[in-house]
Amino acid sequence: MSFSEVEGVLGFPLPDSAWKYPAWWANENPDRTQHVHALAWLFADYLAHVDLQNEVVIFRAVGE
């Protein structure tokens, strides 16, 4: 998904840090993170793979 497509699904803009820092898209340990955005895809059993240069993120189902 392009970052713009993600924003369309969310209905609000991504924060500036999502556009600038790969760490914003990190797949962190759900027991240790306070990043609720990461928890959203992790609890849905997806991992995020970001390409900042092309402004896209690929969500892959765990086990794919």
C-alpha positions as CSV (number, residue, x, y, z in Angstrom):
1,M,0.0,0.0,0.0
2,S,1.2,3.5,-0.6
3,F,1.3,5.7,2.4
4,S,-1.5,7.8,0.8
5,E,-3.6,4.6,0.6
6,V,-2.9,3.9,4.2
7,E,-4.1,7.4,5.1
8,G,-7.3,6.8,3.0
9,V,-8.1,3.6,5.0
10,L,-7.4,5.3,8.3
11,G,-9.3,8.5,7.4
12,F,-6.5,10.7,8.8
13,P,-2.9,11.6,7.9
14,L,0.0,9.5,9.0
15,P,2.4,11.4,11.3
16,D,5.5,13.0,9.8
17,S,7.6,10.3,11.5
18,A,5.9,7.6,9.5
19,W,7.1,9.3,6.3
20,K,10.6,9.8,7.6
21,Y,11.7,7.0,9.9
22,P,11.6,3.2,9.2
23,A,11.5,2.7,13.0
24,W,7.9,3.9,13.0
25,W,7.0,0.8,11.0
26,A,9.0,-1.6,13.2
27,N,7.5,-4.9,14.1
28,E,8.2,-4.7,17.8
29,N,7.5,-7.3,20.5
30,P,3.8,-6.7,21.3
31,D,4.6,-7.4,25.0
32,R,7.2,-4.6,25.1
33,T,5.9,-1.9,22.8
34,Q,3.8,1.1,23.5
35,H,3.3,1.9,19.9
36,V,-0.4,1.3,19.4
37,H,0.0,1.6,15.6
38,A,2.3,-1.4,15.5
39,L,0.1,-3.3,17.8
40,A,-2.8,-2.9,15.3
41,W,-1.1,-4.9,12.6
42,L,0.7,-7.3,14.9
43,F,-2.5,-8.3,16.7
44,A,-4.1,-8.9,13.3
45,D,-1.1,-11.3,12.6
46,Y,0.6,-9.1,10.0
47,L,4.1,-7.8,9.7
48,A,5.0,-4.5,8.1
49,H,7.8,-4.1,5.6
50,V,8.4,-0.4,4.7
51,D,10.1,1.2,1.7
52,L,10.5,4.9,2.6
53,Q,12.0,5.9,-0.7
54,N,8.9,4.7,-2.6
55,E,6.5,5.6,0.2
56,V,5.0,2.2,0.4
57,V,4.4,-0.5,3.1
58,I,3.7,-4.1,2.5
59,F,1.7,-5.9,5.2
60,R,2.3,-9.7,5.1
61,A,0.4,-12.2,7.0
62,V,2.5,-14.0,9.7
63,G,3.7,-17.3,8.2
64,E,3.7,-16.0,4.6
